[in-house]
Amino acid sequence: MTFKETIEYLYTKLPMFQRIGEKAYKKDLHNTLALCQYVGNPHFQFKSVHIAGTNGKGSSSHLIASILQSAGYKTGLYTSPHLKSFTERIKVNGEEVEQEFIINFVENMQQAIATIEPSFFELTTVMAFTYFAQKQVDIAVIETGLGGRLDSTNVISPEVALITNISYDHQNILGNTLQEIAFEKAGIIKNHVPCVISELQEEVKTVFKDKAMQTQSPIFFASEEYQINSYYFDNQHTSYEEGDFFDIIKKIDEEKETVFLSHLTCPLKGGYQEKNLCGVIKTIELLENYQISKEHIRNGIEKVVSLTGLKGRWQILNKKPLTVCDTGHNEAGIRQVVKQLKKLHYEHLHIVFGVVNDKDLSKILAILPTEAYYYFCKPNIMRGLDAFILQQQAATYGLQGEVIPEVLTAYHTAQRKARENDVVFIGGSTFVVAEVLE
C-alpha cells in the first residue's frame, strides 16, 4: 500500500470517533492490551508522562515535551486529533513519524486487525507505542484521546500523571456531571505514581483526592503551588510573535512567594495557558530522575511551537486583518476564547463558526459575542452539524450572520469582507480549524 492508501484504510476500515462518534468508543482496554501483546508489549519499553483533561491537555503535552527536548532528552509525543496530517499524532523530538513506518506497521498488523477488530484510536495508540520503543526514546508524553479510565492510552505506567481542566464535553460517554467526568479522567492515576491537577476546582477536588488515596498516590494541585503573573499586554503595539510577558511565581506558604522564572513569553496566546503552565511546571518538578534546569524550562516554553510543531492554539494566521484560529470546542474552551477576544481592539468582529452534531449548543451559543458577524459553516466530516441548523439555533441567542456551508469558502469570504482594523476568528470545532490550516 502507498501512504495515501494506508491512511484511507485506517479512516474507512476502522471505527473512528472523529468520523462516527460514540460507536467507535470501546469501553474497555481489552483490544489495546491484545494489540500490545501482539507486537511485544512496547508500552513497557519506555518511560512516560500521562496527560488527561477536558481542556488544556494538548497544550500541556506539547509544553512538557518541549521542555524535555530542551533538556536534551529524546522525547516522544503522542497527541490527537491531527489538524493537517495523520503523522502529527506521533512525534519524536518534534519530528513527525515517517510515512514508511506507518505503511509497514499497518501491513504487519493485518492479521491482528482481522482477529482483534480494533478501533482507529486503539490501533493508532499501539502504533505510537511501537514507534517510541523502536526509537528508544528517553521519555514519551502521552495524551489521552477521550476520558482516561477506559482510554486506550491507559495501559502505561507513567512517571507522573497530569490532569488539566475538567469541563463539560462528551457527556454521552463520560457522564452528565463534572464529578462523573472527573472520575473518568482520574482513571489515569496509578498506584504510587505522583499525580498533578493543574487547576483546583472545588466541584471535583474530592474526586481526585479519593482516587489518590485509593492508589496511595501523592497528589498536587498545581494552582496552589504556582501562579502566573502577566504584566504586559497591549495588542495594538505588542508583536504577536513575541507574545505577552509573564513571571512564574512559586508559592512558599500562605504569606511568602518567590519568582521562579521572570520575563517569559510564550507563543501560545490564549489566556487559559496560565492554568496549563502551572500544571506543566509542577509535572516537570516531579520528574526527579531527569536533569532539567530553569533555562531548559524557559527555552521549552518560549520555543514550544518550533520545537514540537504545535498548531491551532490561538494561532495567528494573518495580521491585517488580524486573523486567529483556536481549537477550543466545548463550553470552557469557547469561554476562554471569548475572554481572549475581548482583549483585542477592532472595529468589527467576524467569526467563522462550525460545530459537530453531538455538542450541547445551548451552553456554547449563549456565551458567544452578539456584536460579531457570523459565517456559519459545516466541518467536512460525518459528524458535522448542518450550517443552516446551526444558524437557526444561533439566531435564538441573538447571533446574526450568513450560511456558507464550506469552511474554506466561509474563511475566504470573511477575509474578503473584513477591513484592516477588523478581527477574524475561526473556531467552534477542531475540524473547522483543520480545514483552514490545510
C-alpha positions as CSV (number, residue, x, y, z in Angstrom):
1,M,0.0,0.0,0.0
2,T,1.0,3.6,-0.6
3,F,0.9,6.1,2.3
4,K,-2.3,7.6,1.0
5,E,-3.9,4.1,0.7
6,T,-2.8,3.2,4.2
7,I,-4.3,6.3,5.7
8,E,-7.5,5.8,3.7
9,Y,-7.6,2.2,5.1
10,L,-7.3,3.5,8.7
11,Y,-10.0,6.0,8.2
12,T,-12.5,3.8,6.4
13,K,-11.9,0.3,7.7
14,L,-11.6,1.0,11.4
15,P,-14.2,2.6,13.6
16,M,-13.1,6.3,14.1
17,F,-14.6,8.5,16.8
18,Q,-14.0,11.7,14.7
19,R,-16.0,10.2,11.9
20,I,-18.8,8.3,13.5
21,G,-18.8,9.4,17.2
22,E,-19.8,7.2,20.1
23,K,-20.0,3.9,18.2
24,A,-16.2,4.0,17.8
25,Y,-15.5,4.3,21.5
26,K,-14.5,0.9,23.1
27,K,-15.3,0.9,26.8
28,D,-12.5,-1.4,27.9
29,L,-8.8,-1.9,27.4
30,H,-9.0,-5.4,26.1
31,N,-8.3,-4.6,22.4
32,T,-5.4,-2.3,23.3
33,L,-3.8,-4.9,25.5
34,A,-4.2,-7.6,22.9
35,L,-2.6,-5.4,20.3
36,C,0.2,-4.6,22.6
37,Q,0.9,-8.2,23.3
38,Y,0.9,-9.0,19.6
39,V,3.7,-6.5,19.0
40,G,5.7,-7.4,22.1
41,N,4.3,-5.0,24.7
42,P,6.1,-1.8,23.6
43,H,4.4,0.2,26.3
44,F,6.8,-1.4,28.9
45,Q,9.9,-0.3,26.9
46,F,9.9,3.5,27.6
47,K,9.2,6.0,30.4
48,S,6.2,8.3,30.1
49,V,4.1,11.2,31.3
50,H,0.4,10.6,31.0
51,I,-2.0,13.6,30.5
52,A,-5.8,13.8,30.7
53,G,-8.3,16.6,31.0
54,T,-11.2,18.3,29.2
55,N,-9.2,21.4,28.1
56,G,-5.5,22.1,28.0
57,K,-4.2,18.6,27.7
58,G,-2.9,19.2,24.2
59,S,-1.1,22.4,25.0
60,S,0.3,20.9,28.3
61,S,1.5,17.8,26.4
62,H,3.4,20.0,23.9
63,L,4.9,22.2,26.6
64,I,6.2,19.3,28.6
65,A,7.6,17.6,25.5
66,S,9.3,20.9,24.5
67,I,10.9,21.3,28.0
68,L,12.2,17.7,27.9
69,Q,13.6,18.2,24.4
70,S,15.3,21.4,25.6
71,A,16.9,19.4,28.4
72,G,18.4,17.1,25.8
73,Y,16.1,14.1,26.2
74,K,14.9,12.1,23.3
75,T,11.2,12.8,23.7
76,G,8.2,11.0,22.2
77,L,4.9,12.9,21.8
78,Y,1.5,11.3,21.1
79,T,-1.5,13.6,20.7
80,S,-4.8,13.7,18.9
81,P,-6.6,14.6,16.7
82,H,-4.3,15.9,14.0
83,L,-5.0,19.1,12.1
84,K,-3.3,18.6,8.8
85,S,-1.6,15.2,8.5
86,F,-2.0,11.9,10.4
87,T,1.7,12.0,11.1
88,E,1.3,14.9,13.5
89,R,-0.1,12.5,16.1
90,I,3.2,10.7,16.6
91,K,6.5,12.6,17.0
92,V,10.0,12.2,18.4
93,N,11.8,15.5,19.2
94,G,9.2,17.3,17.1
95,E,9.8,15.2,14.0
96,E,6.7,13.5,12.7
97,V,6.6,9.7,12.3
98,E,7.9,8.5,8.9
99,Q,5.3,7.5,6.4
100,E,7.2,4.3,5.7
101,F,6.9,3.2,9.3
102,I,3.1,3.7,9.2
103,I,2.8,1.7,6.0
104,N,4.9,-1.2,7.4
105,F,3.1,-1.2,10.7
106,V,-0.3,-1.4,9.2
107,E,0.7,-4.1,6.7
108,N,2.3,-6.1,9.6
109,M,-0.8,-5.8,11.7
110,Q,-3.3,-7.1,9.2
111,Q,-3.8,-10.5,10.9
112,A,-4.2,-8.8,14.3
113,I,-6.6,-6.3,12.9
114,A,-8.7,-9.1,11.4
115,T,-8.7,-11.0,14.7
116,I,-9.0,-8.2,17.3
117,E,-11.1,-5.7,15.2
118,P,-9.7,-2.6,17.0
119,S,-10.9,0.9,16.6
120,F,-8.9,3.6,14.8
121,F,-7.6,5.0,18.1
122,E,-6.7,1.7,19.6
123,L,-4.5,0.8,16.6
124,T,-3.0,4.3,16.4
125,T,-2.1,4.2,20.1
126,V,-0.3,0.9,19.8
127,M,1.4,2.3,16.6
128,A,2.7,5.2,18.7
129,F,3.9,2.9,21.5
130,T,5.7,0.7,18.9
131,Y,7.4,3.7,17.3
132,F,8.6,5.1,20.7
133,A,10.0,1.7,21.7
134,Q,11.7,1.3,18.3
135,K,13.2,4.8,18.5
136,Q,14.3,4.1,22.1
137,V,13.0,7.4,23.5
138,D,14.2,8.6,26.9
139,I,10.6,9.5,27.7
140,A,7.3,9.9,25.9
141,V,4.5,12.4,26.6
142,I,1.2,10.6,26.1
143,E,-2.1,12.5,25.8
144,T,-5.4,10.6,26.3
145,G,-7.9,10.6,23.5
146,L,-11.1,10.6,25.4
147,G,-11.7,10.3,29.2
148,G,-8.9,8.4,30.9
149,R,-10.0,5.3,32.8
150,L,-11.0,3.4,29.7
151,D,-8.9,5.3,27.2
152,S,-6.6,3.2,25.0
153,T,-3.5,5.0,26.4
154,N,-4.3,3.9,29.9
155,V,-2.2,0.8,29.7
156,I,1.0,2.7,30.5
157,S,2.6,3.2,33.9
158,P,3.9,6.8,33.8
159,E,6.4,8.6,35.9
160,V,3.8,11.4,36.6
161,A,0.1,11.7,35.7
162,L,-1.2,15.2,34.9
163,I,-4.9,16.1,34.8
164,T,-5.8,19.6,33.4
165,N,-9.1,21.4,33.4
166,I,-12.4,19.5,33.9
167,S,-15.4,20.8,32.0
168,Y,-18.5,19.5,30.1
169,D,-17.7,17.6,27.0
170,H,-18.7,14.2,25.6
171,Q,-21.3,13.8,28.3
172,N,-22.9,11.0,26.3
173,I,-19.8,8.9,27.1
174,L,-18.2,10.4,30.2
175,G,-21.2,11.4,32.3
176,N,-23.5,14.4,32.8
177,T,-21.9,15.9,35.9
178,L,-18.4,17.3,36.4
179,Q,-17.9,14.7,39.1
180,E,-18.7,11.9,36.7
181,I,-16.3,13.4,34.1
182,A,-13.6,13.9,36.7
183,F,-14.0,10.3,37.8
184,E,-13.2,9.1,34.2
185,K,-10.2,11.4,34.0
186,A,-8.9,10.3,37.4
187,G,-8.7,6.8,36.0
188,I,-5.1,7.6,34.8
189,I,-4.0,7.9,38.4
190,K,-1.9,4.8,39.1
191,N,-0.7,3.1,42.3
192,H,2.1,5.1,44.0
193,V,2.5,7.4,40.9
194,P,2.5,11.2,41.6
195,C,-0.5,13.0,40.2
196,V,-0.7,16.7,39.3
197,I,-4.0,18.5,39.0
198,S,-3.4,21.7,37.0
199,E,-6.3,23.7,38.4
200,L,-8.0,23.4,41.8
201,Q,-11.7,23.1,41.0
202,E,-13.8,22.8,44.2
203,E,-16.6,20.8,42.4
204,V,-14.2,17.9,41.6
205,K,-11.4,18.2,44.2
206,T,-12.8,15.4,46.3
207,V,-12.9,13.0,43.3
208,F,-9.2,13.3,42.7
209,K,-8.3,13.2,46.4
210,D,-10.4,10.0,46.8
211,K,-8.7,8.3,43.8
212,A,-5.2,9.3,45.0
213,M,-6.0,7.9,48.5
214,Q,-7.1,4.6,46.9
215,T,-4.0,4.3,44.9
216,Q,-1.7,5.7,47.6
217,S,-0.5,8.3,45.1
218,P,1.0,11.7,46.1
219,I,-1.4,14.4,44.7
220,F,-0.5,18.0,44.0
221,F,-2.8,20.9,43.0
222,A,-0.5,23.0,40.9
223,S,-2.5,26.2,41.1
224,E,-1.9,26.1,44.9
225,E,1.8,26.0,44.4
226,Y,2.4,28.2,41.3
227,Q,0.8,31.2,39.7
228,I,1.4,33.2,36.5
229,N,1.7,36.9,36.7
230,S,1.1,38.6,33.3
231,Y,2.4,42.1,33.4
232,Y,2.3,43.4,29.9
233,F,-0.4,43.2,27.3
234,D,-1.1,45.7,24.5
235,N,-2.5,44.0,21.5
236,Q,-2.2,47.2,19.4
237,H,1.5,47.5,19.7
238,T,3.0,44.2,21.0
239,S,4.4,41.9,18.4
240,Y,2.3,38.8,18.4
241,E,5.4,36.7,17.6
242,E,7.0,37.8,20.9
243,G,3.8,37.5,22.9
244,D,2.9,38.7,26.3
245,F,5.4,38.8,29.2
246,F,4.8,36.9,32.4
247,D,6.5,35.7,35.6
248,I,6.1,32.2,37.1
249,I,5.7,32.6,40.8
250,K,6.3,29.8,43.3
251,K,4.2,30.0,46.5
252,I,6.3,29.0,49.6
253,D,3.4,29.4,52.0
254,E,0.3,31.5,52.5
255,E,2.4,34.6,53.1
256,K,5.6,34.0,51.1
257,E,6.3,33.6,47.5
258,T,9.3,33.8,45.2
259,V,9.9,34.4,41.5
260,F,10.6,31.0,39.9
261,L,11.2,32.4,36.4
262,S,10.8,36.0,35.2
263,H,10.1,37.9,31.9
264,L,9.0,34.9,29.9
265,T,7.0,34.9,26.7
266,C,5.0,32.0,25.1
267,P,3.8,31.7,21.5
268,L,0.6,30.0,22.8
269,K,-1.5,33.1,23.1
270,G,-4.6,32.0,25.0
271,G,-5.0,33.4,28.5
272,Y,-6.0,29.9,29.5
273,Q,-2.4,28.9,29.1
274,E,-1.7,30.4,32.5
275,K,-3.6,27.4,34.1
276,N,-1.9,24.9,31.9
277,L,1.6,26.3,32.8
278,C,1.1,25.7,36.5
279,G,0.4,22.0,35.9
280,V,3.3,21.8,33.4
281,I,5.9,23.3,35.8
282,K,4.7,21.0,38.7
283,T,4.9,18.0,36.5
284,I,8.5,18.8,35.4
285,E,9.4,19.4,39.1
286,L,8.2,15.8,39.9
287,L,10.4,14.2,37.2
288,E,13.2,13.7,39.8
289,N,15.3,11.4,37.7
290,Y,15.7,13.9,34.9
291,Q,18.1,16.9,34.9
292,I,16.0,19.9,33.9
293,S,17.2,23.4,34.7
294,K,15.2,26.6,34.8
295,E,16.8,27.6,31.5
296,H,15.5,24.4,29.9
297,I,12.0,25.3,31.2
298,R,12.3,28.8,29.8
299,N,13.5,27.6,26.4
300,G,10.9,24.9,26.3
301,I,8.1,27.3,27.0
302,E,9.3,30.1,24.6
303,K,10.0,27.7,21.7
304,V,7.2,25.2,22.2
305,V,5.8,25.8,18.7
306,S,9.1,25.5,16.8
307,L,10.3,22.5,18.9
308,T,7.0,20.5,18.7
309,G,5.1,21.8,15.7
310,L,2.0,22.6,17.7
311,K,-0.8,24.1,15.7
312,G,-4.3,25.6,16.3
313,R,-3.9,27.1,19.8
314,W,-4.8,30.8,19.4
315,Q,-2.8,30.7,16.2
316,I,-2.3,33.9,14.3
317,L,-2.9,33.3,10.6
318,N,-2.9,36.9,9.3
319,K,-2.2,40.4,10.8
320,K,-4.3,42.7,8.6
321,P,-7.0,41.9,9.3
322,L,-5.8,40.1,12.5
323,T,-7.0,36.5,11.9
324,V,-6.9,34.0,14.7
325,C,-7.9,30.3,15.0
326,D,-8.3,28.2,18.1
327,T,-9.4,24.6,18.5
328,G,-11.5,25.3,21.7
329,H,-14.7,23.4,21.1
330,N,-16.6,23.0,24.4
331,E,-18.2,25.4,26.9
332,A,-15.0,26.0,28.9
333,G,-12.8,26.2,25.7
334,I,-15.2,28.7,24.0
335,R,-15.5,30.8,27.2
336,Q,-11.7,31.2,27.2
337,V,-11.7,32.1,23.5
338,V,-14.4,34.8,24.1
339,K,-12.4,36.1,27.0
340,Q,-9.3,36.4,24.8
341,L,-11.3,38.1,22.0
342,K,-12.5,40.8,24.5
343,K,-8.9,41.8,24.9
344,L,-8.5,42.7,21.3
345,H,-9.1,46.1,19.7
346,Y,-11.1,46.1,16.5
347,E,-13.8,47.9,14.5
348,H,-15.7,44.8,13.6
349,L,-15.5,41.1,14.7
350,H,-16.0,38.4,12.1
351,I,-16.4,34.8,13.3
352,V,-16.2,31.7,11.0
353,F,-18.0,29.1,13.1
354,G,-18.9,25.4,12.7
355,V,-19.5,22.5,15.1
356,V,-20.1,18.8,15.3
357,N,-23.5,17.4,15.9
358,D,-23.0,16.0,19.4
359,K,-22.4,19.3,21.2
360,D,-24.7,20.9,23.7
361,L,-25.0,24.1,21.7
362,S,-27.2,25.9,24.3
363,K,-24.1,26.4,26.6
364,I,-21.8,27.4,23.7
365,L,-24.1,29.8,21.7
366,A,-25.1,31.6,24.9
367,I,-21.6,32.9,25.6
368,L,-20.6,33.9,22.0
369,P,-20.4,37.7,21.3
370,T,-23.6,39.1,19.9
371,E,-21.8,42.0,18.2
372,A,-19.9,39.7,15.8
373,Y,-21.0,38.8,12.3
374,Y,-21.0,35.1,11.8
375,Y,-20.2,32.9,8.8
376,F,-21.9,29.6,9.7
377,C,-20.2,26.5,8.1
378,K,-20.1,22.8,8.4
379,P,-16.9,20.8,9.0
380,N,-16.4,18.2,6.3
381,I,-17.0,15.1,8.4
382,M,-20.0,12.9,9.0
383,R,-20.5,14.4,12.5
384,G,-20.5,17.9,11.2
385,L,-23.7,19.9,12.1
386,D,-25.6,21.3,9.1
387,A,-24.8,25.0,8.8
388,F,-28.4,26.0,8.3
389,I,-29.4,24.3,11.5
390,L,-26.5,26.0,13.3
391,Q,-27.6,29.4,12.0
392,Q,-31.2,28.8,13.2
393,Q,-30.1,27.8,16.7
394,A,-27.6,30.7,16.8
395,A,-30.4,33.2,15.9
396,T,-32.3,32.3,19.1
397,Y,-29.2,33.7,21.0
398,G,-29.0,36.9,19.0
399,L,-26.2,35.7,16.8
400,Q,-26.5,37.0,13.2
401,G,-24.7,36.2,10.0
402,E,-24.9,34.1,6.8
403,V,-24.6,30.5,5.9
404,I,-21.6,29.5,3.8
405,P,-21.5,25.7,4.2
406,E,-18.0,25.0,3.1
407,V,-15.4,26.0,5.7
408,L,-12.8,27.4,3.3
409,T,-15.3,29.4,1.4
410,A,-16.5,30.9,4.7
411,Y,-13.0,31.7,5.7
412,H,-12.1,33.4,2.4
413,T,-15.4,35.3,2.5
414,A,-14.6,36.6,6.0
415,Q,-11.1,37.6,4.9
416,R,-12.6,39.5,1.9
417,K,-15.2,41.3,3.9
418,A,-13.1,42.2,6.9
419,R,-11.3,45.5,6.8
420,E,-7.7,46.2,8.0
421,N,-8.7,47.1,11.6
422,D,-11.2,44.2,12.0
423,V,-10.6,40.8,13.6
424,V,-11.5,37.5,12.1
425,F,-11.8,34.4,14.3
426,I,-12.1,30.8,13.1
427,G,-13.3,28.1,15.5
428,G,-16.1,26.1,17.1
429,S,-14.5,22.7,16.1
430,T,-11.1,21.2,15.7
431,F,-12.2,20.2,12.3
432,V,-13.1,23.7,11.2
433,V,-9.6,24.8,12.2
434,A,-8.0,21.8,10.5
435,E,-9.7,22.6,7.2
436,V,-8.4,26.2,7.3
437,L,-4.9,25.2,8.2
438,E,-4.9,22.6,5.5
